[in-house]
Amino acid sequence: MTVEFPALALILLFPAIGVVFNLFFGARWGRTAVNVVGPGVMFAAFGVATWAFLTLLKMPAGGALEMHLWGWIEAGRFHADLGLRVDALSGVMVMIVTGVGAVIHLYSVGYMAHDEDFARFFTYMNLFALSMLILILADNLLMMFVGWEGVGLCSYLLIAFWYTNPQYAYNGRKAFIVNRIGDAGFLLGMFTIVATLGAHGVWTLNFVELRNNAALMGGAAATAACFLLFIGATGKSAQIPLYVWLPDAMVGPTPVSALIHAATMVTAGVYMIARLGFIYTMAPSTLDVVATVGAVTALFAASIAIVQPDIKKVLAYSTISQLGYMFLGVGSGAYASGIFHVMTHAFFKGLLFLCAGSVIHALSGEQDMNKMGGLRHKLPITFVTMFIATLAIAAVPPFSGYFSKDLILEAAYASGHLSLWIIGVITAGLTSFYMFRLIFMTFFGNSRVDSEVEHHIHESPAVMTIPLIVLAILSTIGGWVNLPDGWLWGNAFVRFLTPAVGTFKPIVEANSIVMSLPLIASIIGIALAWVLYIQLPGIPFLLAWRLKAPYDLLLNKYYIDELYNFIVTRPLFWVSQNVLNRAIDSFVIDGAAEGAGLAVETGGQVARRAETGNVQHYALVYLLGALGIVAYYVFLVTGR
C-alpha cells in the first residue's frame, strides 16, 4: 500500500530554508537569529518526520508514503524522477537524522557561542542535514547519489571549517579525496545496474522497479554491481581500506564530529546496502566480503583505540569499529540488525561526542586524556551522561547497545560466520576496555589538568547539557524497541523493518552460550580497565615501556597513513611532477604549441624577406617567373 504524502517535501524544505537564511542573512541579522533558525529548521523537519512516521505506523505492514516532485532526467529510454519515499527503512533513518541532528544543532548553539563565523557554521550544518535527508528519502539510486555526494562535500567544508590552520585544511581535503575514490566505485556500480537491466528493456534506477526486476540481472552482474557499490560504502562509512579520513576528521568542531559519526554521513554505506538488500542477497560472495571487511575493520580499529591519548581520536576509532559491526550485520544477511545498530549507535555515539565536547569546552580546548582526571565532581552532568553512553557502547544490559550489538553477533553466528563471530566477541571486550579507559582517565583519579585551566572548570550551559540528557535517555531505552522474542513486544523493530529489508534466514541456531559470551567479554574488558587505570595506574606506563614496539605500532595506527603515503601518494606526486608535468605537459603539449608558433614565426621571417616593397625587385621576380614558365613549355614541346 502506497499513499501520496505531499508533506514529505517539508522535511527537505526546512533545512534548505536554514541554508539560505544563514548564508545570505545570518551575518547581517546576527547571532541570535542564526541560533534560532539553525536548530529551529531541524526541529521543524523532525516534527514533519514524526508526523510521517506515525502515519506510516498506522498503515499495513509494507506500506509507504511517496511524493513525486518532478521529472528529472530523460536520456533515450532511461528516465529518473525526483521523488521521495518513506517506508519502514527510510522512516527509521529520517527519524534518526532529524531527531539526533536537531539535538546536535541545539548543542552547537552553546559550543560555538564564541566563534565569529557562526553563520557559516550553521549554513554548513543545515546543508549537511539536507544532503543526508536527500540520500535517505530518495526513491531512486541516482537521487540517492546526489545526497551521497552532498554529504561528502559538507564533510570537507566542516572538517576544514577552521581553514586558516593548514593541517585542518589538509584533513578536509583528505576526507574529500578518499571519498571520491569510493564514489568512483558507486558510479561504476550504478552503471553496471543500468547496463544490465537496460539489456532487458528496464531503464530505471527506481528502488521499487529495481526490486521488481532484480531477477533479470543474474548472479554475475549482481555480484559485480554489489561489489562496486560496496567500494563506495567503504569510503563513506570508513571501512578498510578507505577508513583513513575519519580519524583526521576530528579537527572540525566537536558537533561536526557528532553529526558525521552519529546521525549522518558514515551510516550512509550501511543504509545503501540495506536498501539494495534484494540485490545483495543475489550476490552471497559479496555479502561474505562485506561481513569479513566489517569484522576485520571492527577489530583493527578497536586495537588502535586502546592506546590513543586524544579523547576524540578514541571515539573516532570507536566509530570505525562500530561501523564494522554494522557491516558484519548486513553482510550476514541480517539487514534489520545492522540498521538497529545504526539507530542505537546514533544515540550513544552522538552522546559520547557531545560529552567529549563538553569536556573539551570546560578545559579550554584540551583533548589529551593524560591532562585530565578527576573531572566527575566538576562536570557531574557530563560525567553521568557519558557514563551511560559508555555502558551502552560496551553492550551492558539494559542499555541500548546490548540489544543491537548482540543481535548482530547472533546473526553472524547463525549465518555460519563462526570466525567472524569470534572476532566480534573479541572486539566487544576491546570496546569495553578502551571506553572505560577513557572514562577512568577523564573522570577518575587525581587531576592532571593544567593549574591555570583548573580554576575555570565548570559544567556546560543548559543549551549543551539538555541535549546530553535527552541522548542519555535514548541511549538507555533506545534498544528496548527490539526486546528478545518472548519479552513483551519481542523483536518488534526487526518485524517492522522486514517488509523493507527482507527476512534473515539463519543456517544454525545460536544457543545460550553463544549469546552470553559477548557480555562476558565486555565485563572482562571493564574489569581490566578498572584494574589498570584505577587500582594499578602505573601498570599501563610499565607495559608501554616493556612492550614499546607493539605499543608504538598501535599508537601510530599501524603506520597505515605512512604506508599509503609511500606506496600511493608519493608515487602519484612523482608521476604528476616528472611524467605528466615535465614530460607530457612541458615537452609534448607545450612543445607542440610552441613549435607551431615557431613555425609560423619562421615562415613570417622568410615571407618578410621576399616582401621588400622595392618595385624593381618585384618586376625582376615577375620576369624570372615568366621566363620559367616559357622555359617549361619549350621543354615540353622539344621533349616530344
C-alpha positions as CSV (number, residue, x, y, z in Angstrom):
1,M,0.0,0.0,0.0
2,T,1.4,3.4,-1.1
3,V,0.0,6.7,-0.1
4,E,0.8,10.1,-1.6
5,F,2.1,12.3,1.2
6,P,3.0,15.9,0.0
7,A,4.3,16.9,3.4
8,L,7.4,14.9,2.8
9,A,8.8,17.8,0.8
10,L,8.8,19.9,4.0
11,I,11.4,17.6,5.5
12,L,13.8,18.9,2.8
13,L,12.4,22.4,2.7
14,F,13.0,23.3,6.3
15,P,16.8,22.7,6.3
16,A,17.0,24.2,2.8
17,I,15.5,27.4,4.3
18,G,18.1,27.3,7.0
19,V,20.9,27.1,4.5
20,V,19.5,30.1,2.5
21,F,18.9,32.2,5.6
22,N,22.2,31.6,7.3
23,L,24.1,32.0,4.0
24,F,22.6,35.3,2.9
25,F,21.2,36.9,6.0
26,G,22.8,35.2,9.0
27,A,25.8,37.6,9.4
28,R,23.5,40.6,8.9
29,W,20.8,39.6,11.3
30,G,23.1,38.5,14.0
31,R,23.9,35.5,16.2
32,T,20.5,35.3,17.9
33,A,18.7,34.9,14.6
34,V,21.1,32.2,13.5
35,N,20.8,30.4,16.8
36,V,17.1,30.3,16.4
37,V,16.9,29.4,12.7
38,G,19.8,26.9,12.6
39,P,18.4,24.4,15.1
40,G,14.8,25.6,14.6
41,V,14.6,24.3,11.0
42,M,15.9,20.9,12.1
43,F,13.3,20.6,14.9
44,A,10.6,21.6,12.3
45,A,11.9,18.9,10.0
46,F,11.8,16.4,12.9
47,G,8.2,17.4,13.6
48,V,7.2,16.6,10.0
49,A,9.2,13.4,10.0
50,T,7.4,12.3,13.2
51,W,4.1,13.0,11.5
52,A,5.1,11.0,8.5
53,F,6.4,8.1,10.7
54,L,3.2,8.0,12.8
55,T,1.2,7.9,9.6
56,L,3.4,5.0,8.4
57,L,2.8,3.1,11.6
58,K,-0.9,3.2,11.1
59,M,-0.6,1.6,7.6
60,P,-0.5,-2.1,6.9
61,A,3.0,-3.8,7.0
62,G,4.9,-2.9,3.9
63,G,3.2,0.4,3.4
64,A,5.0,3.5,2.2
65,L,4.5,7.2,1.8
66,E,5.5,8.8,-1.5
67,M,5.7,12.2,-3.2
68,H,6.7,12.8,-6.8
69,L,8.3,16.2,-7.2
70,W,9.0,16.4,-10.9
71,G,10.6,14.7,-13.9
72,W,14.4,15.0,-13.8
73,I,16.4,13.1,-16.4
74,E,15.2,11.7,-19.8
75,A,18.0,10.3,-21.8
76,G,16.8,8.0,-24.5
77,R,14.9,5.2,-22.8
78,F,16.4,5.9,-19.4
79,H,14.5,8.1,-17.0
80,A,14.9,9.3,-13.5
81,D,12.4,11.4,-11.5
82,L,12.9,13.5,-8.3
83,G,10.7,11.6,-5.9
84,L,10.6,11.0,-2.1
85,R,9.7,7.7,-0.4
86,V,9.3,6.8,3.3
87,D,8.9,3.1,4.1
88,A,10.0,1.3,7.2
89,L,13.7,1.6,6.4
90,S,13.8,5.3,5.4
91,G,11.3,6.1,8.1
92,V,13.7,4.9,10.8
93,M,16.6,6.7,9.2
94,V,14.7,10.0,8.8
95,M,13.8,10.0,12.4
96,I,17.4,9.4,13.4
97,V,18.8,12.2,11.1
98,T,16.2,14.8,12.0
99,G,15.9,13.9,15.7
100,V,19.5,13.4,16.6
101,G,20.6,16.1,14.2
102,A,18.2,18.6,15.8
103,V,19.7,17.8,19.2
104,I,23.2,18.3,17.9
105,H,22.3,21.6,16.3
106,L,20.9,22.8,19.6
107,Y,24.1,21.8,21.4
108,S,26.1,23.7,18.8
109,V,24.5,27.0,19.9
110,G,26.4,26.7,23.2
111,Y,29.6,25.1,21.8
112,M,30.0,27.7,19.0
113,A,28.9,30.6,21.2
114,H,32.3,32.4,20.9
115,D,33.1,31.6,17.3
116,E,32.8,34.6,15.0
117,D,31.9,32.6,11.9
118,F,28.7,31.2,13.4
119,A,26.5,31.9,10.3
120,R,28.8,29.9,8.0
121,F,28.9,27.1,10.6
122,F,25.1,26.7,10.7
123,T,24.9,27.0,6.9
124,Y,27.2,24.0,6.5
125,M,25.4,22.1,9.3
126,N,21.9,22.6,7.8
127,L,23.3,21.7,4.3
128,F,24.8,18.6,5.8
129,A,21.5,17.5,7.2
130,L,19.7,18.4,4.0
131,S,22.1,16.3,2.0
132,M,21.7,13.3,4.2
133,L,17.9,13.7,4.1
134,I,18.0,13.7,0.3
135,L,20.1,10.5,0.4
136,I,17.6,8.6,2.6
137,L,14.4,9.9,1.2
138,A,15.3,9.4,-2.4
139,D,13.1,6.9,-4.2
140,N,15.9,6.1,-6.8
141,L,19.6,5.3,-6.7
142,L,20.6,8.3,-8.8
143,M,18.9,10.8,-6.5
144,M,20.5,8.9,-3.5
145,F,23.9,9.6,-5.2
146,V,23.1,13.3,-5.2
147,G,22.7,13.2,-1.4
148,W,25.7,10.9,-1.2
149,E,27.9,13.5,-2.9
150,G,26.3,16.3,-0.8
151,V,27.4,14.8,2.5
152,G,30.9,14.3,1.0
153,L,31.1,18.0,0.1
154,C,29.8,19.0,3.5
155,S,32.2,16.8,5.3
156,Y,35.0,18.7,3.6
157,L,33.5,22.0,4.4
158,L,33.0,21.2,8.1
159,I,36.2,19.2,8.8
160,A,38.2,22.2,7.3
161,F,35.9,24.7,9.0
162,W,38.8,26.4,10.7
163,Y,40.6,26.6,7.4
164,T,43.3,29.1,8.4
165,N,45.0,26.1,10.1
166,P,46.9,24.4,7.2
167,Q,46.6,20.9,8.9
168,Y,42.8,21.3,9.3
169,A,42.5,22.3,5.6
170,Y,44.6,19.3,4.6
171,N,42.5,16.9,6.6
172,G,39.4,18.3,4.9
173,R,40.9,17.7,1.5
174,K,42.0,14.2,2.6
175,A,38.4,13.3,3.5
176,F,37.1,14.7,0.2
177,I,39.6,12.8,-1.9
178,V,39.3,9.5,-0.1
179,N,35.6,9.6,-0.5
180,R,35.9,10.4,-4.2
181,I,37.8,7.2,-4.6
182,G,35.0,5.3,-3.1
183,D,32.4,7.2,-5.1
184,A,34.0,6.1,-8.3
185,G,33.0,2.6,-7.3
186,F,29.5,3.7,-6.5
187,L,29.2,5.2,-10.0
188,L,30.5,2.1,-11.7
189,G,28.0,0.0,-9.7
190,M,25.2,2.2,-10.9
191,F,26.4,1.9,-14.5
192,T,26.5,-1.8,-14.1
193,I,22.9,-2.0,-12.9
194,V,21.7,0.3,-15.7
195,A,23.6,-1.6,-18.4
196,T,22.5,-5.0,-17.2
197,L,18.8,-4.2,-16.8
198,G,18.8,-2.0,-19.9
199,A,19.7,-5.1,-21.9
200,H,16.4,-6.5,-20.8
201,G,14.5,-3.3,-21.5
202,V,14.4,-1.9,-18.0
203,W,15.8,1.6,-18.0
204,T,15.4,2.9,-14.4
205,L,17.1,3.2,-11.0
206,N,13.9,3.5,-9.0
207,F,14.1,1.2,-6.0
208,V,10.6,-0.3,-6.4
209,E,11.2,-1.0,-10.1
210,L,14.7,-2.4,-9.3
211,R,13.2,-4.8,-6.7
212,N,10.6,-5.9,-9.2
213,N,13.2,-6.6,-11.9
214,A,16.3,-7.6,-9.9
215,A,16.0,-11.2,-11.0
216,L,16.8,-10.1,-14.6
217,M,20.4,-9.2,-13.5
218,G,21.7,-12.6,-12.9
219,G,24.2,-13.7,-10.3
220,A,27.4,-12.4,-12.1
221,A,26.1,-8.9,-12.8
222,A,24.6,-8.7,-9.3
223,T,27.9,-9.6,-7.8
224,A,29.8,-7.1,-9.8
225,A,27.4,-4.3,-9.1
226,C,27.2,-5.1,-5.4
227,F,31.0,-5.2,-5.1
228,L,31.4,-1.9,-6.8
229,L,28.7,-0.3,-4.7
230,F,30.4,-1.7,-1.6
231,I,33.6,0.2,-2.6
232,G,31.6,3.3,-2.3
233,A,30.4,2.2,1.1
234,T,33.9,1.6,2.4
235,G,34.7,5.2,1.6
236,K,31.6,6.8,3.0
237,S,31.4,4.5,6.1
238,A,35.2,4.4,6.7
239,Q,36.0,0.7,6.3
240,I,39.2,-0.9,5.3
241,P,41.0,0.3,3.1
242,L,39.3,3.7,2.9
243,Y,38.9,4.4,6.6
244,V,41.9,6.8,6.9
245,W,40.0,10.0,6.5
246,L,37.7,9.6,9.5
247,P,40.2,9.9,12.4
248,D,41.6,13.0,10.8
249,A,38.0,14.4,10.7
250,M,38.3,15.2,14.4
251,V,39.9,18.6,13.7
252,G,36.5,20.1,12.9
253,P,34.2,21.4,15.7
254,T,33.0,18.7,18.0
255,P,29.3,19.0,17.0
256,V,30.5,18.3,13.5
257,S,32.1,15.0,14.7
258,A,28.9,14.1,16.4
259,L,26.8,14.8,13.2
260,I,29.2,12.9,11.0
261,H,29.7,9.9,13.3
262,A,26.2,9.6,14.8
263,A,23.4,10.9,12.6
264,T,24.6,11.3,9.0
265,M,27.5,10.5,6.7
266,V,29.2,7.4,8.0
267,T,26.0,5.4,8.2
268,A,25.2,6.0,4.6
269,G,27.0,2.9,3.3
270,V,25.1,0.7,5.7
271,Y,21.8,2.2,4.7
272,M,22.7,1.8,1.0
273,I,23.4,-1.9,1.4
274,A,20.2,-2.4,3.4
275,R,18.2,-0.5,0.8
276,L,19.6,-2.7,-2.0
277,G,19.4,-5.9,0.0
278,F,17.3,-7.5,-2.6
279,I,20.3,-7.3,-5.0
280,Y,23.0,-8.1,-2.4
281,T,21.0,-11.3,-1.5
282,M,21.6,-12.4,-5.1
283,A,25.4,-12.0,-4.5
284,P,26.3,-14.1,-1.5
285,S,30.0,-13.9,-2.2
286,T,29.8,-10.1,-2.0
287,L,27.9,-10.4,1.3
288,D,30.7,-12.5,2.6
289,V,33.2,-9.8,1.6
290,V,31.0,-7.2,3.3
291,A,30.8,-9.2,6.5
292,T,34.6,-10.0,6.5
293,V,35.6,-6.4,5.9
294,G,33.2,-5.3,8.6
295,A,34.6,-7.8,11.2
296,V,38.2,-7.1,10.4
297,T,37.7,-3.4,10.5
298,A,35.9,-3.6,13.9
299,L,38.9,-5.5,15.4
300,F,41.5,-3.4,13.7
301,A,40.1,0.0,14.8
302,A,39.4,-1.2,18.3
303,S,43.0,-2.3,18.7
304,I,44.2,1.2,17.8
305,A,41.7,2.9,20.2
306,I,43.1,1.1,23.3
307,V,46.2,3.3,23.3
308,Q,45.1,6.6,21.8
309,P,45.6,9.6,24.2
310,D,43.3,12.0,22.4
311,I,39.7,11.7,23.6
312,K,38.2,12.4,20.2
313,K,40.6,10.0,18.4
314,V,39.4,7.2,20.8
315,L,35.9,8.0,19.8
316,A,36.8,8.2,16.1
317,Y,38.3,4.7,16.0
318,S,35.4,3.6,18.1
319,T,33.1,4.8,15.3
320,I,35.1,2.9,12.7
321,S,34.9,-0.2,14.9
322,Q,31.1,0.1,15.4
323,L,30.5,0.6,11.7
324,G,32.4,-2.6,11.3
325,Y,29.7,-4.3,13.4
326,M,27.0,-2.8,11.2
327,F,28.6,-4.2,8.1
328,L,29.0,-7.5,9.8
329,G,25.3,-7.5,10.4
330,V,24.2,-6.6,6.9
331,G,26.9,-8.8,5.5
332,S,25.4,-11.7,7.4
333,G,22.1,-11.1,5.6
334,A,20.5,-9.6,8.8
335,Y,19.9,-6.2,7.3
336,A,17.5,-5.2,10.1
337,S,20.1,-5.9,12.8
338,G,22.6,-3.6,11.0
339,I,20.1,-0.8,10.9
340,F,19.1,-1.4,14.5
341,H,22.7,-0.8,15.5
342,V,22.7,2.3,13.3
343,M,19.9,3.6,15.4
344,T,21.3,2.8,18.8
345,H,24.8,3.9,17.7
346,A,23.3,7.3,16.8
347,F,22.1,7.7,20.4
348,F,25.2,6.7,22.3
349,K,27.9,7.8,19.8
350,G,26.2,11.2,19.4
351,L,26.1,11.4,23.2
352,L,29.8,10.4,23.5
353,F,31.0,13.1,21.2
354,L,28.8,15.8,22.7
355,C,30.1,14.8,26.2
356,A,33.7,14.9,24.8
357,G,32.9,18.3,23.5
358,S,31.6,19.4,27.0
359,V,34.9,18.2,28.5
360,I,37.0,20.0,25.9
361,H,34.8,23.1,26.3
362,A,35.5,23.0,30.1
363,L,39.2,22.5,29.6
364,S,39.6,25.4,27.1
365,G,40.3,23.1,24.2
366,E,42.4,20.3,25.8
367,Q,41.9,16.9,24.2
368,D,44.7,14.9,25.7
369,M,43.4,12.5,28.4
370,N,46.8,12.4,30.0
371,K,46.0,16.0,31.1
372,M,42.6,15.3,32.5
373,G,41.5,13.2,35.5
374,G,39.1,13.8,38.5
375,L,36.5,15.7,36.5
376,R,33.4,13.8,37.7
377,H,32.8,16.2,40.6
378,K,33.3,19.4,38.5
379,L,31.3,18.1,35.4
380,P,28.6,16.0,37.1
381,I,26.0,16.0,34.2
382,T,28.7,15.4,31.6
383,F,30.1,12.5,33.7
384,V,26.8,10.8,34.3
385,T,25.6,11.1,30.7
386,M,28.9,9.9,29.3
387,F,29.0,7.0,31.7
388,I,25.6,6.0,30.4
389,A,26.8,6.2,26.8
390,T,29.8,4.1,27.7
391,L,27.6,1.4,29.3
392,A,25.6,1.5,26.0
393,I,28.5,1.1,23.7
394,A,30.0,-1.6,26.0
395,A,26.8,-3.5,25.4
396,V,25.9,-3.8,29.1
397,P,22.3,-4.6,29.7
398,P,19.7,-3.0,29.7
399,F,21.4,-0.2,27.8
400,S,20.7,0.2,24.1
401,G,23.9,-1.2,22.6
402,Y,23.4,-4.5,24.4
403,F,20.4,-5.4,22.3
404,S,21.7,-4.2,18.9
405,K,25.3,-5.5,19.2
406,D,24.2,-8.9,20.4
407,L,21.7,-9.2,17.6
408,I,24.5,-8.6,15.1
409,L,26.8,-11.2,16.7
410,E,23.9,-13.7,17.0
411,A,23.2,-13.2,13.2
412,A,26.9,-13.6,12.4
413,Y,27.0,-16.9,14.2
414,A,23.7,-18.1,12.9
415,S,24.7,-17.3,9.3
416,G,27.7,-19.6,9.6
417,H,30.4,-17.0,10.0
418,L,32.0,-18.6,13.1
419,S,35.4,-16.9,12.7
420,L,33.8,-13.5,12.2
421,W,31.6,-14.1,15.3
422,I,34.8,-14.8,17.3
423,I,36.4,-11.6,16.0
424,G,33.2,-9.8,17.0
425,V,33.3,-11.2,20.6
426,I,37.0,-10.2,21.0
427,T,36.1,-6.7,19.7
428,A,33.4,-6.5,22.3
429,G,35.9,-7.0,25.0
430,L,38.3,-4.4,23.5
431,T,35.4,-1.9,23.1
432,S,34.6,-2.1,26.8
433,F,38.3,-1.8,27.7
434,Y,39.1,1.3,25.7
435,M,35.8,3.1,26.5
436,F,36.2,2.6,30.3
437,R,39.8,3.5,29.9
438,L,38.5,6.8,28.6
439,I,36.1,7.2,31.5
440,F,38.6,6.4,34.1
441,M,41.4,8.6,32.6
442,T,39.0,11.5,32.2
443,F,36.8,11.5,35.3
444,F,38.5,9.4,37.9
445,G,41.9,9.5,39.8
446,N,43.9,12.6,40.5
447,S,43.5,15.7,38.5
448,R,46.2,16.2,35.8
449,V,44.7,19.4,34.5
450,D,46.9,22.4,34.0
451,S,46.7,24.6,37.1
452,E,45.7,27.7,35.1
453,V,42.8,25.9,33.4
454,E,41.6,24.0,36.6
455,H,40.4,27.1,38.3
456,H,38.0,27.8,35.4
457,I,36.5,24.4,35.0
458,H,32.6,24.4,35.1
459,E,29.7,22.5,33.8
460,S,28.5,23.4,30.3
461,P,25.4,25.6,29.9
462,A,21.9,24.2,29.7
463,V,21.8,24.5,26.0
464,M,24.6,21.9,25.9
465,T,23.6,19.7,28.9
466,I,19.9,19.3,27.9
467,P,20.9,17.5,24.6
468,L,23.2,15.3,26.7
469,I,20.3,14.3,29.0
470,V,18.0,13.6,26.0
471,L,20.5,11.4,24.3
472,A,21.3,9.7,27.6
473,I,17.7,8.7,28.0
474,L,17.7,7.4,24.4
475,S,20.9,5.5,25.0
476,T,19.3,3.8,27.9
477,I,15.9,2.8,26.5
478,G,16.5,3.1,22.7
479,G,17.3,-0.6,22.4
480,W,14.0,-1.7,24.1
481,V,12.1,-1.4,20.8
482,N,13.6,-4.8,19.9
483,L,13.5,-6.9,23.1
484,P,14.2,-10.6,22.5
485,D,11.5,-12.9,21.5
486,G,9.1,-13.7,24.3
487,W,9.7,-10.4,26.1
488,L,6.7,-8.1,25.8
489,W,6.7,-6.8,22.2
490,G,9.7,-9.0,21.4
491,N,11.5,-8.5,18.1
492,A,9.2,-5.6,17.2
493,F,11.9,-3.5,15.4
494,V,13.0,-6.4,13.2
495,R,9.4,-7.3,12.3
496,F,8.7,-3.6,11.4
497,L,11.7,-3.5,9.0
498,T,11.2,-6.9,7.5
499,P,8.9,-5.8,4.6
500,A,11.5,-3.3,3.6
501,V,14.7,-5.2,4.0
502,G,13.7,-8.9,3.9
503,T,13.8,-11.7,6.4
504,F,17.0,-13.1,7.9
505,K,17.4,-16.8,7.2
506,P,19.8,-18.4,9.8
507,I,21.8,-21.5,9.0
508,V,22.4,-22.6,12.6
509,E,20.7,-21.7,15.8
510,A,22.6,-19.6,18.4
511,N,22.5,-21.2,21.8
512,S,22.6,-19.5,25.2
513,I,26.4,-19.8,25.5
514,V,26.9,-18.1,22.1
515,M,24.5,-15.3,23.3
516,S,26.2,-14.8,26.6
517,L,29.9,-14.8,25.5
518,P,29.8,-11.2,24.2
519,L,28.6,-10.0,27.6
520,I,31.2,-11.9,29.4
521,A,33.9,-10.4,27.1
522,S,32.5,-6.9,27.8
523,I,32.6,-7.5,31.6
524,I,36.2,-8.7,31.3
525,G,37.2,-5.6,29.4
526,I,35.6,-3.3,32.0
527,A,37.3,-5.2,34.8
528,L,40.7,-5.0,33.1
529,A,40.3,-1.3,32.6
530,W,39.4,-0.9,36.3
531,V,42.5,-2.7,37.4
532,L,44.9,-0.9,35.0
533,Y,43.6,2.6,35.4
534,I,42.1,2.7,38.9
535,Q,43.7,0.0,41.1
536,L,47.2,-0.1,39.5
537,P,47.5,3.1,37.4
538,G,51.3,2.7,37.0
539,I,50.9,-0.6,35.1
540,P,49.9,0.9,31.7
541,F,53.1,3.0,31.7
542,L,55.2,0.0,32.5
543,L,53.5,-2.1,29.8
544,A,54.0,0.7,27.3
545,W,57.8,0.8,28.2
546,R,58.2,-3.0,28.2
547,L,56.2,-3.5,25.1
548,K,57.4,-0.5,23.3
549,A,57.4,-1.9,19.7
550,P,53.7,-3.1,19.7
551,Y,52.7,0.0,21.7
552,D,54.3,2.3,19.2
553,L,52.7,0.3,16.4
554,L,49.2,0.9,17.8
555,L,49.9,4.5,18.9
556,N,51.0,5.2,15.3
557,K,47.9,3.4,13.9
558,Y,49.9,0.6,12.3
559,Y,51.7,3.3,10.2
560,I,48.9,2.9,7.6
561,D,49.0,6.6,6.7
562,E,52.7,6.4,6.2
563,L,52.3,3.3,4.1
564,Y,49.7,4.9,1.9
565,N,52.0,8.0,1.6
566,F,54.8,5.7,0.5
567,I,53.0,3.5,-2.0
568,V,50.3,5.8,-3.2
569,T,50.8,9.5,-2.6
570,R,54.5,9.9,-3.2
571,P,54.5,7.8,-6.5
572,L,51.4,9.7,-7.7
573,F,53.2,13.0,-6.9
574,W,56.3,11.8,-8.7
575,V,54.4,10.7,-11.8
576,S,52.5,14.0,-11.8
577,Q,55.7,16.1,-11.4
578,N,58.1,14.2,-13.6
579,V,55.9,12.5,-16.2
580,L,52.7,14.4,-16.6
581,N,54.2,17.9,-15.9
582,R,57.7,17.8,-17.2
583,A,57.5,15.2,-19.9
584,I,53.9,15.4,-21.3
585,D,52.8,18.9,-20.4
586,S,56.0,20.8,-20.8
587,F,57.7,18.8,-23.6
588,V,54.8,17.3,-25.6
589,I,51.9,19.7,-25.1
590,D,53.8,23.0,-24.6
591,G,56.4,21.8,-27.2
592,A,53.7,21.3,-29.8
593,A,52.1,24.6,-29.1
594,E,55.4,26.5,-29.0
595,G,56.6,24.6,-32.1
596,A,53.6,25.6,-34.1
597,G,54.2,29.2,-33.1
598,L,57.9,29.0,-34.0
599,A,57.0,27.6,-37.4
600,V,54.6,30.4,-38.1
601,E,57.3,32.9,-36.9
602,T,59.9,31.4,-39.2
603,G,57.6,31.4,-42.2
604,G,56.9,35.1,-41.5
605,Q,60.6,35.8,-41.4
606,V,61.0,34.2,-44.9
607,A,58.0,36.0,-46.3
608,R,59.2,39.3,-44.9
609,R,62.5,39.0,-46.8
610,A,60.6,38.4,-50.0
611,E,58.2,41.4,-49.4
612,T,60.8,44.2,-49.6
613,G,58.5,46.9,-51.1
614,N,61.0,47.6,-53.9
615,V,59.2,47.8,-57.3
616,Q,62.3,46.8,-59.3
617,H,62.7,43.6,-57.2
618,Y,59.0,42.7,-57.9
619,A,59.5,43.3,-61.6
620,L,62.6,41.1,-61.7
621,V,60.8,38.3,-59.8
622,Y,57.8,38.7,-62.2
623,L,60.2,38.5,-65.2
624,L,62.0,35.4,-63.8
625,G,58.7,33.7,-63.2
626,A,57.5,34.4,-66.8
627,L,60.8,33.1,-68.2
628,G,60.5,30.0,-66.1
629,I,57.0,29.3,-67.4
630,V,58.1,29.8,-71.0
631,A,61.1,27.5,-70.5
632,Y,58.8,24.9,-69.1
633,Y,56.6,24.9,-72.1
634,V,59.5,25.0,-74.5
635,F,60.9,21.9,-72.8
636,L,57.7,20.1,-73.1
637,V,57.5,20.9,-76.9
638,T,61.1,20.0,-77.7
639,G,61.0,16.9,-75.4
640,R,58.3,15.4,-77.6
